[in-house]
Amino acid sequence: MRKLALMSATALCLAASSAFALSEKPYITKDDIDISSLLPSPPTETSPAGQLDLQIVKDLQKNMTPERAKAVRGDLPQDVYTIAGPVLGPAFTKDKFPLTGEFIAKVVKDASFGVGPVKQKYMKARPFKYSTELATAFEDIAKSTGGATYPSGHSTTAFEVALILGTMLPSKRDALYERAYTYSINRVTSGAAYMSDAEGGHITATLAVYEMMKKPEFRADYEAVRAELNKGGIN
């Protein structure tokens, strides 16, 4: 009976969270903050910083193991379950925590003006396009990845996840940041981004989340997601 009661309670929690509707208002707009004017320009490829950027990618690709390559490819999806799953555990799934996924997806979408237009502003080529020797390490990723590289969209998403879930779950904050760094480095290792792109993503995420935290619609949705996590046993 006790097991049945617990299962019923869990079902009710999930039903309640799935019934919650996120705000239709954007959490942030370009009128709130001009991210492009606050981000530093990326280093040029021929500058000392640019050459170090390139060397880091080359060094990361040296002595590649099947396990490392698998980890790099495993981090291609840009969703909260891929990013935070290694920290929050195997029970952290879309089926059990649907609102969390919807919330982070909205965060990423609303903050996209801080990534897409800045990429277009600088139009910096990805590492594997600048140095063809890098493309051979992860040829499949090189063929499927287009667009400019600065700032890194993957890193922006990873640090948005770490910043937001880290404040909801203080005991997991450091682990979420470590995971965001790992996720970013995996993107660099693939040859799809430089370390400076990852740094740009980190700055972009910090600026965007700081502004979002001021919005009442964001705070209301934030509290609903925190309740979903806590009711699901993640705290």
Backbone as CSV, one residue per row, in Angstrom:
resi,resn,N_x,N_y,N_z,CA_x,CA_y,CA_z,C_x,C_y,C_z
1,MET,0.825,-1.211,0.000,0.000,0.000,0.000,0.865,1.270,0.000
2,ARG,1.928,1.215,0.854,2.803,2.381,0.934,3.456,2.670,-0.413
3,LYS,3.901,1.594,-1.108,4.530,1.765,-2.416,3.540,2.362,-3.401
4,LEU,2.294,1.913,-3.351,1.256,2.426,-4.240,1.003,3.904,-3.971
5,ALA,0.987,4.257,-2.674,0.748,5.652,-2.301,1.867,6.549,-2.820
6,LEU,3.121,6.068,-2.717,4.249,6.847,-3.214,4.188,7.018,-4.716
7,MET,3.806,5.937,-5.418,3.687,6.021,-6.873,2.596,7.018,-7.262
8,SER,1.497,7.010,-6.505,0.394,7.937,-6.786,0.825,9.376,-6.558
9,ALA,1.584,9.595,-5.478,2.064,10.942,-5.176,2.993,11.445,-6.274
10,THR,3.856,10.565,-6.740,4.778,10.928,-7.815,4.018,11.282,-9.086
11,ALA,3.011,10.488,-9.384,2.198,10.743,-10.577,1.500,12.093,-10.486
12,LEU,1.012,12.426,-9.283,0.332,13.701,-9.079,1.303,14.870,-9.269
13,CYS,2.530,14.696,-8.763,3.547,15.736,-8.912,3.865,15.989,-10.379
14,LEU,4.033,14.882,-11.104,4.348,15.002,-12.527,3.198,15.634,-13.294
15,ALA,1.980,15.257,-12.925,0.814,15.814,-13.592,0.708,17.306,-13.328
16,ALA,1.005,17.694,-12.085,0.924,19.105,-11.726,1.961,19.921,-12.492
17,SER,3.191,19.387,-12.589,4.249,20.122,-13.282,3.974,20.218,-14.773
18,SER,3.448,19.124,-15.354,3.182,19.139,-16.793,2.020,20.058,-17.141
19,ALA,1.142,20.333,-16.157,-0.009,21.193,-16.393,0.380,22.667,-16.322
20,PHE,1.509,22.966,-15.733,1.964,24.350,-15.599,2.380,24.886,-16.963
21,ALA,1.909,26.076,-17.292,2.251,26.692,-18.572,3.277,27.795,-18.359
22,LEU,4.372,27.712,-19.068,5.390,28.752,-18.973,4.863,30.073,-19.521
23,SER,5.436,31.149,-19.052,5.040,32.476,-19.515,5.226,32.604,-21.024
24,GLU,4.314,33.299,-21.655,4.439,33.555,-23.089,5.349,34.756,-23.359
25,LYS,5.624,35.526,-22.319,6.501,36.686,-22.474,7.960,36.228,-22.545
26,PRO,8.763,36.884,-23.338,10.195,36.520,-23.388,10.875,36.858,-22.067
27,TYR,11.820,36.040,-21.670,12.557,36.286,-20.438,13.556,37.434,-20.597
28,ILE,13.944,37.698,-21.824,14.914,38.749,-22.113,14.791,39.123,-23.581
29,THR,15.035,40.390,-23.891,15.032,40.842,-25.281,16.266,41.719,-25.502
30,LYS,16.511,42.056,-26.744,17.664,42.901,-27.068,17.520,44.303,-26.491
31,ASP,16.270,44.678,-26.090,16.071,45.990,-25.467,16.539,46.008,-24.017
32,ASP,16.698,44.816,-23.416,17.144,44.728,-22.022,18.651,44.897,-21.888
33,ILE,19.388,44.393,-22.859,20.846,44.424,-22.780,21.450,44.246,-24.170
34,ASP,22.489,44.988,-24.443,23.192,44.870,-25.726,24.406,43.973,-25.506
35,ILE,24.187,42.667,-25.623,25.252,41.702,-25.342,26.421,41.874,-26.306
36,SER,26.136,42.178,-27.555,27.203,42.288,-28.552,28.199,43.397,-28.214
37,SER,27.731,44.448,-27.538,28.632,45.547,-27.189,29.453,45.242,-25.943
38,LEU,29.040,44.229,-25.181,29.742,43.871,-23.949,30.736,42.730,-24.145
39,LEU,30.491,41.909,-25.155,31.416,40.810,-25.431,32.703,41.328,-26.058
40,PRO,33.856,40.820,-25.633,35.092,41.214,-26.313,35.124,40.630,-27.717
41,SER,35.845,41.264,-28.597,36.014,40.700,-29.939,36.852,39.429,-29.841
42,PRO,36.581,38.432,-30.680,37.397,37.212,-30.645,38.781,37.484,-31.205
43,PRO,39.783,36.735,-30.778,41.127,36.943,-31.329,41.183,36.515,-32.788
44,THR,41.978,37.211,-33.580,42.183,36.774,-34.964,43.077,35.541,-34.957
45,GLU,42.953,34.736,-35.998,43.691,33.474,-36.049,45.206,33.652,-36.035
46,THR,45.681,34.777,-36.559,47.126,34.977,-36.658,47.721,35.674,-35.436
47,SER,46.887,36.121,-34.515,47.390,36.781,-33.309,47.949,35.733,-32.347
48,PRO,48.762,36.137,-31.369,49.253,35.172,-30.380,48.123,34.415,-29.678
49,ALA,47.064,35.137,-29.327,45.930,34.479,-28.673,45.243,33.512,-29.627
50,GLY,45.142,33.911,-30.900,44.521,33.040,-31.897,45.339,31.792,-32.153
51,GLN,46.646,31.940,-32.177,47.521,30.787,-32.375,47.446,29.834,-31.183
52,LEU,47.336,30.394,-29.983,47.172,29.552,-28.792,45.848,28.823,-28.836
53,ASP,44.807,29.530,-29.283,43.488,28.917,-29.463,43.585,27.667,-30.341
54,LEU,44.260,27.833,-31.479,44.383,26.739,-32.440,45.203,25.595,-31.854
55,GLN,46.272,25.929,-31.155,47.123,24.901,-30.571,46.379,24.092,-29.518
56,ILE,45.503,24.731,-28.784,44.719,24.023,-27.767,43.856,22.945,-28.412
57,VAL,43.217,23.292,-29.538,42.390,22.296,-30.237,43.253,21.128,-30.696
58,LYS,44.400,21.444,-31.265,45.303,20.392,-31.736,45.754,19.495,-30.580
59,ASP,46.088,20.112,-29.456,46.543,19.339,-28.299,45.441,18.444,-27.757
60,LEU,44.214,18.945,-27.750,43.088,18.148,-27.259,42.813,16.938,-28.159
61,GLN,43.125,17.090,-29.439,42.864,15.993,-30.372,44.000,14.968,-30.430
62,LYS,45.114,15.279,-29.788,46.224,14.322,-29.775,45.880,13.118,-28.907
63,ASN,46.381,11.973,-29.314,46.191,10.743,-28.536,44.718,10.479,-28.222
64,MET,43.858,10.733,-29.201,42.423,10.509,-29.032,42.125,9.029,-28.801
65,THR,41.310,8.752,-27.804,40.893,7.385,-27.517,39.444,7.192,-27.948
66,PRO,39.008,5.959,-28.165,37.604,5.719,-28.508,36.648,6.251,-27.432
67,GLU,37.049,6.139,-26.159,36.203,6.600,-25.060,36.044,8.119,-25.099
68,ARG,37.151,8.797,-25.376,37.108,10.266,-25.437,36.280,10.720,-26.628
69,ALA,36.456,10.069,-27.759,35.679,10.423,-28.954,34.189,10.197,-28.715
70,LYS,33.858,9.127,-27.992,32.464,8.845,-27.678,31.878,9.937,-26.801
71,ALA,32.655,10.428,-25.840,32.196,11.496,-24.955,31.959,12.786,-25.733
72,VAL,32.855,13.078,-26.676,32.707,14.280,-27.501,31.425,14.206,-28.316
73,ARG,31.191,13.080,-28.958,29.980,12.931,-29.778,28.727,12.877,-28.917
74,GLY,28.860,12.340,-27.714,27.703,12.266,-26.810,27.226,13.621,-26.350
75,ASP,28.104,14.633,-26.453,27.742,15.972,-26.009,27.321,16.893,-27.157
76,LEU,26.954,16.334,-28.283,26.471,17.163,-29.389,25.081,17.755,-29.124
77,PRO,24.125,17.001,-28.517,22.805,17.585,-28.269,22.888,18.771,-27.306
78,GLN,22.110,19.821,-27.592,22.085,21.014,-26.741,20.806,21.037,-25.912
79,ASP,20.657,20.122,-24.985,19.481,20.113,-24.136,19.887,19.894,-22.693
80,VAL,19.009,20.252,-21.793,19.322,20.204,-20.361,19.587,18.788,-19.866
81,TYR,18.957,17.797,-20.493,19.122,16.412,-20.041,20.529,15.904,-20.373
82,THR,21.032,16.272,-21.550,22.396,15.893,-21.920,23.408,16.615,-21.042
83,ILE,23.175,17.904,-20.829,24.139,18.714,-20.091,24.136,18.387,-18.598
84,ALA,22.966,18.363,-17.993,22.894,18.189,-16.534,22.733,16.736,-16.097
85,GLY,22.408,15.854,-17.029,22.167,14.455,-16.689,23.284,13.791,-15.902
86,PRO,24.566,13.970,-16.293,25.645,13.330,-15.551,25.726,13.775,-14.085
87,VAL,25.184,14.957,-13.783,25.191,15.464,-12.403,23.920,15.071,-11.657
88,LEU,22.780,15.194,-12.329,21.496,14.962,-11.661,21.084,13.493,-11.656
89,GLY,21.755,12.665,-12.444,21.514,11.230,-12.383,20.624,10.696,-13.488
90,PRO,20.565,9.372,-13.627,19.819,8.737,-14.708,18.312,8.966,-14.638
91,ALA,17.807,9.334,-13.460,16.367,9.581,-13.335,15.964,10.931,-13.918
92,PHE,16.956,11.774,-14.228,16.668,13.095,-14.784,16.411,12.959,-16.282
93,THR,15.154,12.739,-16.619,14.750,12.518,-18.009,13.607,13.448,-18.390
94,LYS,13.377,13.544,-19.687,12.299,14.383,-20.200,10.943,13.902,-19.707
95,ASP,10.762,12.595,-19.617,9.484,12.041,-19.169,9.174,12.420,-17.725
96,LYS,10.203,12.419,-16.876,9.990,12.686,-15.458,10.072,14.167,-15.099
97,PHE,10.801,14.938,-15.911,10.979,16.366,-15.611,10.746,17.188,-16.882
98,PRO,9.525,17.133,-17.413,9.260,17.811,-18.691,9.334,19.337,-18.611
99,LEU,8.891,19.896,-17.483,8.874,21.359,-17.369,10.282,21.932,-17.369
100,THR,11.217,21.213,-16.759,12.605,21.669,-16.728,13.159,21.791,-18.144
101,GLY,12.865,20.814,-18.981,13.321,20.858,-20.367,12.694,22.001,-21.141
102,GLU,11.403,22.214,-20.947,10.703,23.302,-21.648,11.250,24.662,-21.210
103,PHE,11.525,24.776,-19.931,12.017,26.035,-19.362,13.398,26.387,-19.919
104,ILE,14.305,25.448,-19.886,15.651,25.716,-20.401,15.620,25.979,-21.905
105,ALA,14.768,25.260,-22.624,14.640,25.497,-24.066,14.171,26.935,-24.329
106,LYS,13.275,27.438,-23.489,12.794,28.822,-23.633,13.908,29.813,-23.286
107,VAL,14.670,29.502,-22.242,15.812,30.344,-21.879,16.759,30.477,-23.075
108,VAL,17.102,29.345,-23.686,18.032,29.334,-24.820,17.453,30.115,-26.001
109,LYS,16.180,29.884,-26.274,15.522,30.561,-27.401,15.476,32.079,-27.178
110,ASP,15.068,32.492,-25.988,14.914,33.920,-25.721,16.257,34.652,-25.711
111,ALA,17.309,33.949,-25.317,18.635,34.572,-25.254,19.415,34.426,-26.554
112,SER,18.786,33.866,-27.572,19.513,33.578,-28.816,20.007,34.839,-29.522
113,PHE,19.397,35.994,-29.223,19.872,37.230,-29.851,21.294,37.573,-29.384
114,GLY,21.706,36.950,-28.293,23.053,37.179,-27.806,24.078,36.259,-28.435
115,VAL,23.630,35.323,-29.264,24.546,34.382,-29.915,24.517,34.556,-31.435
116,GLY,23.352,34.348,-32.031,23.234,34.391,-33.492,23.739,35.677,-34.131
117,PRO,23.222,36.832,-33.726,23.676,38.076,-34.342,25.162,38.368,-34.106
118,VAL,25.675,37.942,-32.944,27.098,38.164,-32.676,27.950,37.276,-33.589
119,LYS,27.497,36.049,-33.826,28.192,35.183,-34.784,28.255,35.861,-36.153
120,GLN,27.116,36.453,-36.550,27.060,37.121,-37.851,27.943,38.369,-37.877
121,LYS,28.089,39.005,-36.734,28.910,40.219,-36.637,30.373,39.914,-36.934
122,TYR,30.875,38.807,-36.372,32.300,38.494,-36.521,32.589,37.485,-37.630
123,MET,31.646,36.602,-37.899,31.782,35.600,-38.960,33.131,34.868,-38.895
124,LYS,33.525,34.473,-37.706,34.797,33.773,-37.554,34.636,32.308,-37.925
125,ALA,35.564,31.807,-38.752,35.481,30.417,-39.211,35.779,29.450,-38.078
126,ARG,35.119,28.314,-38.110,35.357,27.290,-37.098,36.761,26.711,-37.267
127,PRO,37.330,26.189,-36.192,38.699,25.672,-36.257,38.938,24.693,-37.402
128,PHE,37.994,23.740,-37.604,38.240,22.734,-38.641,38.104,23.293,-40.055
129,LYS,37.587,24.533,-40.171,37.548,25.167,-41.485,38.800,26.015,-41.698
130,TYR,39.350,26.500,-40.619,40.585,27.276,-40.719,41.786,26.354,-40.916
131,SER,41.778,25.224,-40.210,42.873,24.253,-40.315,42.282,22.911,-40.722
132,THR,42.487,22.532,-41.975,41.863,21.314,-42.498,42.331,20.052,-41.781
133,GLU,43.496,20.081,-41.153,43.972,18.891,-40.448,43.084,18.550,-39.250
134,LEU,42.361,19.536,-38.726,41.477,19.282,-37.593,40.195,18.579,-38.022
135,ALA,39.803,18.787,-39.261,38.541,18.213,-39.740,38.581,16.695,-39.780
136,THR,39.758,16.132,-39.933,39.845,14.677,-40.076,39.600,13.941,-38.762
137,ALA,39.815,14.601,-37.635,39.624,13.938,-36.339,38.146,13.646,-36.086
138,PHE,37.281,14.614,-36.425,35.835,14.437,-36.257,35.162,14.895,-37.550
139,GLU,35.432,14.155,-38.599,34.944,14.531,-39.925,33.422,14.602,-39.967
140,ASP,32.752,13.709,-39.245,31.293,13.705,-39.233,30.736,14.991,-38.626
141,ILE,31.367,15.482,-37.560,30.915,16.720,-36.924,31.216,17.908,-37.826
142,ALA,32.383,17.889,-38.456,32.759,18.974,-39.364,31.763,19.115,-40.504
143,LYS,31.319,17.986,-41.042,30.385,18.012,-42.172,28.996,18.482,-41.769
144,SER,28.628,18.274,-40.508,27.270,18.599,-40.069,27.172,19.943,-39.358
145,THR,28.303,20.623,-39.172,28.314,21.880,-38.429,28.608,23.037,-39.355
146,GLY,27.705,24.005,-39.378,27.897,25.174,-40.225,27.916,26.445,-39.408
147,GLY,27.969,27.564,-40.100,27.909,28.847,-39.422,29.211,29.274,-38.789
148,ALA,29.192,30.459,-38.209,30.370,31.022,-37.563,30.545,30.451,-36.159
149,THR,31.690,30.718,-35.555,32.043,30.011,-34.320,31.962,30.827,-33.040
150,TYR,32.003,32.176,-33.131,32.069,32.997,-31.906,30.796,33.791,-31.684
151,PRO,30.207,33.688,-30.494,30.549,32.816,-29.364,29.959,31.420,-29.557
152,SER,30.411,30.481,-28.761,29.925,29.106,-28.890,28.501,28.967,-28.349
153,GLY,27.608,28.496,-29.203,26.233,28.263,-28.765,26.151,27.138,-27.747
154,HIS,26.954,26.089,-27.964,26.960,24.970,-27.028,27.408,25.413,-25.645
155,SER,28.455,26.218,-25.583,28.955,26.689,-24.292,27.969,27.647,-23.636
156,THR,27.323,28.491,-24.442,26.316,29.396,-23.887,25.220,28.596,-23.207
157,THR,24.715,27.582,-23.890,23.660,26.750,-23.317,24.132,26.040,-22.057
158,ALA,25.339,25.488,-22.095,25.860,24.755,-20.943,25.950,25.628,-19.707
159,PHE,26.409,26.861,-19.880,26.549,27.740,-18.719,25.222,28.359,-18.297
160,GLU,24.281,28.495,-19.213,22.930,28.891,-18.800,22.344,27.811,-17.883
161,VAL,22.535,26.554,-18.260,22.070,25.443,-17.431,22.750,25.460,-16.064
162,ALA,24.070,25.623,-16.054,24.813,25.615,-14.791,24.414,26.780,-13.899
163,LEU,24.267,27.956,-14.474,23.889,29.134,-13.700,22.511,28.992,-13.084
164,ILE,21.558,28.543,-13.893,20.171,28.486,-13.426,19.936,27.310,-12.482
165,LEU,20.309,26.113,-12.911,20.085,24.953,-12.045,20.989,25.011,-10.814
166,GLY,22.144,25.655,-10.949,23.043,25.780,-9.809,22.464,26.622,-8.696
167,THR,21.657,27.635,-9.051,21.008,28.439,-8.013,19.785,27.719,-7.433
168,MET,19.159,26.868,-8.222,18.035,26.070,-7.723,18.511,24.959,-6.794
169,LEU,19.685,24.411,-7.119,20.215,23.242,-6.412,21.624,23.566,-5.900
170,PRO,21.731,24.341,-4.837,23.046,24.796,-4.358,24.041,23.670,-4.078
171,SER,23.548,22.532,-3.620,24.461,21.425,-3.302,25.099,20.835,-4.560
172,LYS,24.512,21.114,-5.722,25.021,20.574,-6.984,25.648,21.661,-7.858
173,ARG,25.743,22.854,-7.317,26.218,23.993,-8.116,27.613,23.755,-8.682
174,ASP,28.557,23.377,-7.840,29.934,23.182,-8.305,30.025,22.063,-9.340
175,ALA,29.277,20.992,-9.112,29.287,19.871,-10.050,28.684,20.274,-11.392
176,LEU,27.658,21.115,-11.366,27.043,21.581,-12.608,28.014,22.470,-13.396
177,TYR,28.786,23.279,-12.688,29.786,24.095,-13.368,30.892,23.236,-13.971
178,GLU,31.339,22.243,-13.221,32.360,21.338,-13.749,31.846,20.652,-15.011
179,ARG,30.597,20.267,-14.986,29.990,19.616,-16.140,29.906,20.583,-17.323
180,ALA,29.566,21.848,-17.059,29.503,22.841,-18.136,30.870,23.034,-18.778
181,TYR,31.919,23.052,-17.957,33.273,23.180,-18.495,33.627,21.961,-19.355
182,THR,33.298,20.777,-18.859,33.581,19.552,-19.619,32.853,19.555,-20.952
183,TYR,31.585,19.918,-20.921,30.762,19.975,-22.127,31.381,20.953,-23.134
184,SER,31.830,22.117,-22.636,32.457,23.119,-23.506,33.761,22.598,-24.110
185,ILE,34.561,21.952,-23.281,35.844,21.422,-23.770,35.624,20.335,-24.808
186,ASN,34.581,19.540,-24.630,34.267,18.525,-25.639,33.938,19.177,-26.983
187,ARG,33.274,20.316,-26.943,32.967,21.031,-28.180,34.257,21.539,-28.832
188,VAL,35.167,22.030,-28.023,36.462,22.490,-28.536,37.247,21.315,-29.114
189,THR,37.233,20.195,-28.418,37.955,19.008,-28.877,37.457,18.541,-30.236
190,SER,36.158,18.729,-30.493,35.598,18.302,-31.781,36.127,19.130,-32.940
191,GLY,36.714,20.280,-32.649,37.194,21.167,-33.712,36.149,22.149,-34.177
192,ALA,34.988,22.155,-33.500,33.897,23.050,-33.891,33.955,24.389,-33.178
193,ALA,34.858,24.532,-32.200,34.957,25.786,-31.454,36.356,25.938,-30.866
194,TYR,36.719,27.183,-30.627,37.954,27.497,-29.927,37.647,27.711,-28.443
195,MET,38.686,27.740,-27.609,38.482,28.044,-26.190,37.949,29.465,-26.020
196,SER,38.368,30.386,-26.880,37.839,31.755,-26.790,36.352,31.792,-27.116
197,ASP,35.894,30.862,-27.973,34.453,30.768,-28.258,33.699,30.292,-27.019
198,ALA,34.302,29.326,-26.318,33.699,28.820,-25.090,33.632,29.918,-24.033
199,GLU,34.693,30.701,-23.943,34.712,31.815,-22.996,33.646,32.845,-23.354
200,GLY,33.500,33.113,-24.642,32.458,34.035,-25.089,31.070,33.530,-24.744
201,GLY,30.887,32.208,-24.849,29.610,31.613,-24.470,29.336,31.752,-22.982
202,HIS,30.375,31.577,-22.186,30.245,31.720,-20.734,29.828,33.152,-20.377
203,ILE,30.471,34.133,-21.002,30.127,35.536,-20.754,28.700,35.821,-21.194
204,THR,28.337,35.344,-22.382,26.985,35.554,-22.904,25.932,34.983,-21.963
205,ALA,26.162,33.765,-21.483,25.217,33.128,-20.567,25.085,33.916,-19.273
206,THR,26.196,34.377,-18.747,26.176,35.125,-17.487,25.400,36.429,-17.637
207,LEU,25.659,37.157,-18.710,24.944,38.413,-18.948,23.453,38.175,-19.121
208,ALA,23.107,37.152,-19.902,21.696,36.877,-20.184,20.948,36.440,-18.931
209,VAL,21.508,35.512,-18.186,20.818,35.006,-16.994,20.685,36.100,-15.931
210,TYR,21.699,36.929,-15.795,21.628,38.044,-14.840,20.423,38.928,-15.148
211,GLU,20.205,39.232,-16.422,19.068,40.066,-16.810,17.749,39.320,-16.635
212,MET,17.738,38.032,-16.973,16.512,37.245,-16.830,16.028,37.208,-15.385
213,MET,16.971,37.116,-14.468,16.624,37.004,-13.045,15.827,38.207,-12.550
214,LYS,15.866,39.296,-13.270,15.140,40.503,-12.873,13.663,40.451,-13.273
215,LYS,13.314,39.548,-14.179,11.970,39.520,-14.747,11.022,38.669,-13.898
216,PRO,9.855,39.206,-13.520,8.900,38.433,-12.702,8.395,37.185,-13.404
217,GLU,8.233,37.231,-14.729,7.768,36.047,-15.447,8.817,34.937,-15.419
218,PHE,10.083,35.325,-15.489,11.151,34.330,-15.361,11.153,33.742,-13.954
219,ARG,11.048,34.580,-12.951,11.091,34.106,-11.570,9.943,33.147,-11.269
220,ALA,8.758,33.430,-11.802,7.611,32.546,-11.570,7.852,31.172,-12.188
221,ASP,8.349,31.148,-13.406,8.634,29.879,-14.078,9.802,29.154,-13.402
222,TYR,10.773,29.917,-12.976,11.938,29.376,-12.261,11.481,28.614,-11.010
223,GLU,10.576,29.211,-10.246,10.102,28.567,-9.018,9.304,27.298,-9.326
224,ALA,8.559,27.311,-10.424,7.796,26.122,-10.811,8.740,24.977,-11.183
225,VAL,9.821,25.310,-11.869,10.804,24.289,-12.248,11.531,23.760,-11.016
226,ARG,11.874,24.644,-10.104,12.538,24.198,-8.882,11.627,23.251,-8.100
227,ALA,10.340,23.548,-8.082,9.374,22.671,-7.400,9.325,21.306,-8.078
228,GLU,9.368,21.286,-9.413,9.355,20.016,-10.141,10.581,19.185,-9.781
229,LEU,11.733,19.813,-9.737,12.970,19.102,-9.405,12.913,18.559,-7.983
230,ASN,12.481,19.396,-7.050,12.419,18.967,-5.661,11.402,17.854,-5.437
231,LYS,10.255,17.966,-6.078,9.233,16.916,-5.936,9.688,15.615,-6.570
232,GLY,10.549,15.711,-7.568,11.071,14.526,-8.220,12.270,13.922,-7.500
233,GLY,12.634,14.499,-6.372,13.723,13.960,-5.573,15.093,14.535,-5.883
234,ILE,15.140,15.610,-6.686,16.423,16.248,-6.990,16.491,17.560,-6.198
235,ASN,17.403,17.636,-5.271,17.522,18.855,-4.451,18.937,19.008,-3.907
